[in-house]
Amino acid sequence: MADLPDGAKALHAAGYFSDAQLDMLGMAAHLARIERDHPGSTIVIDDPSDMLDSISRKALAGPGITRLLENGERSAHQVLVLTHDDQLVRDLWDAHRHRSPATVQDSMEIHRSTDGADSFSVLTSRTTADAVARARELMTDHWEENRDRLWFRAALAAHTRQATEMCAKDVDTLLGPAGMNLHPSNRVPRESDELGPVSDRVRATLRETTESWCQSGRHHVARSRIGDLMDLFSKNSTQFLNPGAHADVVLPEATSSKKTLLMVEAAAALLAAPEGQPRSSWTTQSRLAEFVGSNGDCPECTGI
């Protein structure tokens, strides 16, 4: 029993609520305090789903977060959710897809000093360029001596596939509502899609986009770069980049993976944010965004 003013008594929640219920109670109390003292402030929720069952997780991801984003007459909040729970990410997307949420994937690594006396964590954003850089590092370290070895062919194929998948998802995001909004409603990006369905969707939208352009030479460079992307995401170029490098799958020659990786590297340059601009601006201000939107300032395409 806890002592209250005037000698009143109150039961402790511990022993009566489950750990998950205690977590939710604590979060509710903290959010209520924020609502009272800091209306409209940014809210960061760190790993909220550890002990939640599927029903509670969906309630948090759906109506719980909605309550923070749609606050009636009071100021709404910007909400950042930090999590390693893939299902929570999918629940958040299902509930808030119409808001075009921004998803950032980061990896955390432990780095040690050369003398081993100190260690520190490094948080790195997962982007197409980063995936390409890891594959490039593998080639730099082992190409001359190990290019024909099975382990190297498997590793390079896996790294190249990861870079290709990341590139496909980045282009999908750029073409979707968070970027140029060129995808028709039946191709709105889904967070859980893998390379196959993403690739098909991206190629279809890119093809329809270029087919709507006039035949003016002003579109020549854009057509060429977009054609390169469509080649990269074709099934012929990725069919041997097996996801698990299993022994019963025919591994590609290292030169084949290298050729695909060079195509991804060129695409990664098109997805970079302009120098001096925020990293998040790549979806609307990158070179690829300029290319796919090149008909906007074309008099023949717009009829002006």
C-alpha positions as CSV (number, residue, x, y, z in Angstrom):
1,M,0.0,0.0,0.0
2,A,1.2,3.5,-0.8
3,D,0.7,6.5,1.5
4,L,-1.4,9.4,0.0
5,P,-2.4,12.8,1.5
6,D,-4.8,12.7,4.3
7,G,-3.9,9.2,5.2
8,A,-5.5,7.6,2.1
9,K,-4.2,4.4,0.8
10,A,-3.7,3.2,-2.8
11,L,-2.7,-0.2,-4.2
12,H,0.6,-0.7,-5.9
13,A,0.2,-1.7,-9.6
14,A,3.0,-4.2,-9.3
15,G,1.7,-7.6,-8.5
16,Y,-1.7,-6.8,-10.1
17,F,-0.7,-5.9,-13.6
18,S,1.5,-7.8,-16.1
19,D,4.8,-6.4,-17.2
20,A,3.2,-5.3,-20.5
21,Q,0.3,-3.6,-18.7
22,L,2.8,-1.8,-16.4
23,D,4.7,-0.6,-19.5
24,M,1.5,0.6,-21.2
25,L,0.4,2.3,-17.9
26,G,3.8,4.1,-17.6
27,M,3.7,5.2,-21.2
28,A,0.1,6.5,-20.8
29,A,1.0,8.5,-17.7
30,H,4.1,9.9,-19.4
31,L,2.2,10.9,-22.6
32,A,-0.5,12.5,-20.4
33,R,2.1,14.6,-18.7
34,I,3.6,15.6,-22.1
35,E,0.0,16.5,-23.3
36,R,-0.4,18.8,-20.3
37,D,3.0,20.4,-20.2
38,H,4.2,20.3,-23.8
39,P,1.3,20.2,-26.3
40,G,2.4,19.7,-29.9
41,S,5.9,18.6,-29.0
42,T,7.9,15.9,-30.8
43,I,7.4,12.5,-29.1
44,V,10.1,9.8,-29.4
45,I,8.9,6.3,-28.4
46,D,11.8,3.8,-27.9
47,D,11.1,0.1,-28.5
48,P,7.5,0.1,-27.2
49,S,6.5,-3.5,-28.2
50,D,8.9,-5.8,-26.4
51,M,6.3,-7.3,-24.1
52,L,3.1,-6.6,-26.0
53,D,0.9,-9.2,-27.5
54,S,-0.4,-8.9,-31.1
55,I,-3.6,-7.2,-30.0
56,S,-1.9,-4.6,-27.8
57,R,0.8,-3.9,-30.5
58,K,-1.9,-3.3,-33.1
59,A,-3.8,-1.0,-30.7
60,L,-0.6,1.0,-30.1
61,A,0.3,1.2,-33.7
62,G,-3.2,2.1,-34.9
63,P,-5.5,4.1,-32.6
64,G,-2.7,4.8,-30.1
65,I,-0.4,6.6,-32.5
66,T,-3.4,8.1,-34.3
67,R,-4.4,9.8,-31.1
68,L,-1.1,11.6,-31.0
69,L,-1.2,12.6,-34.7
70,E,-4.9,13.7,-34.7
71,N,-5.3,15.7,-31.5
72,G,-8.6,17.4,-32.1
73,E,-8.5,21.1,-31.3
74,R,-5.1,20.8,-29.6
75,S,-1.7,20.7,-31.4
76,A,-0.8,17.4,-33.0
77,H,2.6,15.8,-32.3
78,Q,5.3,14.6,-34.6
79,V,6.0,10.9,-33.6
80,L,9.2,9.0,-34.0
81,V,9.1,5.3,-33.2
82,L,12.4,3.5,-32.6
83,T,12.1,-0.3,-32.9
84,H,13.7,-3.5,-34.0
85,D,10.3,-5.2,-34.2
86,D,9.5,-5.9,-37.9
87,Q,5.9,-6.7,-37.1
88,L,5.4,-3.3,-35.4
89,V,6.8,-1.6,-38.5
90,R,4.3,-3.5,-40.6
91,D,1.5,-2.6,-38.2
92,L,2.5,1.1,-38.3
93,W,2.5,1.1,-42.1
94,D,-0.9,-0.7,-42.3
95,A,-2.4,1.9,-39.9
96,H,-0.7,5.0,-41.3
97,R,0.1,4.3,-45.0
98,H,-2.1,7.2,-46.1
99,R,0.2,9.6,-44.2
100,S,3.3,8.5,-46.3
101,P,5.4,7.7,-43.2
102,A,9.1,8.0,-43.4
103,T,11.1,4.9,-42.5
104,V,14.8,5.0,-41.8
105,Q,16.8,1.9,-41.5
106,D,20.1,2.1,-39.5
107,S,22.7,-0.4,-38.5
108,M,24.7,-0.2,-35.2
109,E,28.2,-1.6,-35.0
110,I,30.7,-1.8,-32.2
111,H,34.1,-0.3,-33.2
112,R,37.2,-0.9,-31.2
113,S,40.4,1.2,-31.0
114,T,43.5,-0.3,-32.5
115,D,45.0,-1.0,-29.1
116,G,41.8,-2.7,-27.9
117,A,41.5,-0.3,-24.9
118,D,38.3,1.4,-26.0
119,S,35.1,0.6,-27.9
120,F,32.3,2.7,-29.2
121,S,29.0,2.3,-31.1
122,V,28.6,3.7,-34.6
123,L,25.1,4.2,-36.1
124,T,25.1,4.0,-39.9
125,S,22.2,4.7,-42.2
126,R,21.3,1.8,-44.5
127,T,21.2,3.2,-48.0
128,T,22.0,1.9,-51.5
129,A,25.4,3.7,-51.4
130,D,26.3,2.1,-48.1
131,A,25.4,-1.4,-49.4
132,V,27.5,-0.7,-52.6
133,A,30.4,0.4,-50.4
134,R,30.4,-2.8,-48.4
135,A,30.4,-4.9,-51.6
136,R,33.2,-2.7,-53.0
137,E,35.3,-3.2,-49.9
138,L,34.9,-7.0,-50.2
139,M,36.1,-6.8,-53.8
140,T,39.0,-4.6,-53.0
141,D,40.2,-6.9,-50.2
142,H,39.8,-10.2,-52.0
143,W,39.4,-9.9,-55.8
144,E,42.9,-10.7,-57.0
145,E,43.4,-13.8,-54.9
146,N,39.9,-15.2,-54.4
147,R,37.7,-14.2,-57.3
148,D,37.3,-17.9,-58.3
149,R,36.7,-19.3,-54.9
150,L,33.2,-20.4,-54.0
151,W,33.0,-18.5,-50.7
152,F,33.9,-15.3,-52.4
153,R,31.4,-15.8,-55.3
154,A,28.8,-16.5,-52.7
155,A,29.7,-13.5,-50.5
156,L,29.9,-11.1,-53.4
157,A,26.6,-12.3,-54.9
158,A,24.9,-11.9,-51.5
159,H,26.3,-8.3,-51.0
160,T,25.4,-7.4,-54.6
161,R,21.8,-8.7,-54.1
162,Q,21.5,-6.7,-50.9
163,A,22.6,-3.6,-52.7
164,T,20.2,-4.3,-55.6
165,E,17.3,-4.8,-53.2
166,M,18.1,-1.6,-51.4
167,C,18.3,0.3,-54.7
168,A,14.9,-1.2,-55.8
169,K,13.2,-0.1,-52.6
170,D,14.8,3.3,-52.7
171,V,13.5,3.8,-56.3
172,D,10.1,2.5,-55.2
173,T,10.0,5.1,-52.4
174,L,11.0,7.9,-54.8
175,L,8.2,6.9,-57.2
176,G,5.7,6.6,-54.4
177,P,3.7,9.1,-52.3
178,A,6.8,10.0,-50.2
179,G,8.6,11.2,-53.4
180,M,7.3,12.0,-56.9
181,N,4.0,10.3,-56.4
182,L,4.0,8.6,-59.8
183,H,2.9,5.2,-58.7
184,P,-0.8,4.5,-59.5
185,S,-2.9,3.5,-56.6
186,N,-2.5,-0.2,-57.2
187,R,1.3,0.1,-56.9
188,V,1.6,2.1,-53.7
189,P,4.7,0.9,-51.9
190,R,4.4,-1.8,-49.2
191,E,7.1,-1.9,-46.6
192,S,7.3,-5.7,-46.5
193,D,7.9,-6.2,-50.3
194,E,11.1,-7.9,-51.4
195,L,13.0,-7.5,-54.6
196,G,10.7,-9.4,-56.9
197,P,7.4,-7.5,-56.5
198,V,9.2,-4.2,-55.9
199,S,11.2,-4.7,-59.1
200,D,8.0,-5.4,-61.1
201,R,6.2,-2.4,-59.8
202,V,9.2,0.0,-60.3
203,R,9.8,-1.2,-63.9
204,A,6.1,-0.8,-64.7
205,T,5.9,2.8,-63.4
206,L,9.2,3.8,-65.0
207,R,8.0,2.4,-68.4
208,E,4.7,4.2,-68.2
209,T,6.4,7.4,-67.2
210,T,8.8,7.5,-70.1
211,E,6.0,6.4,-72.6
212,S,4.1,9.5,-71.6
213,W,6.9,11.8,-72.7
214,C,7.1,13.5,-76.0
215,Q,9.9,12.6,-78.5
216,S,12.0,15.7,-77.8
217,G,15.7,15.3,-77.5
218,R,15.5,17.0,-74.1
219,H,14.5,13.7,-72.6
220,H,17.4,11.7,-74.1
221,V,19.6,11.6,-71.0
222,A,16.6,10.8,-68.7
223,R,15.4,8.0,-71.0
224,S,18.9,6.5,-71.1
225,R,19.4,6.5,-67.3
226,I,15.9,5.2,-66.6
227,G,16.6,2.5,-69.2
228,D,19.7,1.5,-67.3
229,L,17.6,1.2,-64.1
230,M,15.0,-1.0,-65.9
231,D,17.8,-3.3,-67.1
232,L,19.2,-3.5,-63.5
233,F,15.9,-4.6,-62.1
234,S,15.1,-7.1,-64.8
235,K,14.9,-10.8,-63.8
236,N,17.8,-11.7,-66.2
237,S,20.3,-9.5,-64.2
238,T,19.3,-10.7,-60.7
239,Q,18.2,-14.3,-61.1
240,F,21.6,-15.7,-60.0
241,L,22.0,-13.4,-57.1
242,N,20.6,-16.0,-54.7
243,P,19.4,-14.6,-51.4
244,G,21.0,-17.3,-49.1
245,A,24.0,-18.5,-51.1
246,H,22.8,-22.1,-50.5
247,A,25.1,-24.9,-51.8
248,D,22.4,-26.3,-54.1
249,V,22.1,-23.0,-56.0
250,V,24.4,-22.3,-58.9
251,L,26.6,-19.3,-57.8
252,P,27.3,-16.6,-60.3
253,E,30.8,-15.9,-61.5
254,A,32.4,-13.1,-59.6
255,T,32.6,-11.1,-62.9
256,S,28.9,-11.3,-63.3
257,S,28.2,-10.0,-59.8
258,K,30.7,-7.2,-60.4
259,K,28.9,-6.2,-63.6
260,T,25.6,-5.9,-61.7
261,L,27.3,-4.1,-58.8
262,L,28.6,-1.4,-61.1
263,M,25.1,-0.9,-62.4
264,V,23.9,-0.5,-58.8
265,E,26.7,1.9,-58.1
266,A,25.7,4.1,-61.0
267,A,22.1,4.0,-59.7
268,A,23.2,4.9,-56.2
269,A,24.7,8.1,-57.5
270,L,21.4,9.1,-59.0
271,L,19.7,8.6,-55.6
272,A,21.9,10.9,-53.6
273,A,20.6,14.1,-52.1
274,P,22.1,17.3,-53.7
275,E,25.2,18.6,-52.0
276,G,24.2,20.9,-49.1
277,Q,20.7,19.6,-48.9
278,P,19.2,17.4,-46.1
279,R,19.7,13.7,-46.6
280,S,15.9,13.2,-46.8
281,S,15.6,15.5,-49.8
282,W,16.7,12.7,-52.2
283,T,13.1,11.6,-52.8
284,T,12.3,14.8,-54.6
285,Q,15.6,16.6,-55.4
286,S,18.0,13.8,-56.5
287,R,19.2,13.4,-60.1
288,L,16.7,10.5,-60.5
289,A,13.9,12.7,-59.3
290,E,14.9,15.3,-61.8
291,F,14.9,12.7,-64.6
292,V,11.5,11.1,-63.9
293,G,10.0,14.6,-63.5
294,S,11.7,16.0,-66.6
295,N,8.4,16.4,-68.5
296,G,7.2,19.0,-66.0
297,D,9.2,21.8,-67.7
298,C,8.8,20.5,-71.2
299,P,6.5,22.7,-73.3
300,E,5.6,19.8,-75.7
301,C,4.7,17.4,-72.8
302,T,2.7,20.0,-70.8
303,G,1.2,21.6,-73.9
304,I,2.2,25.1,-72.7
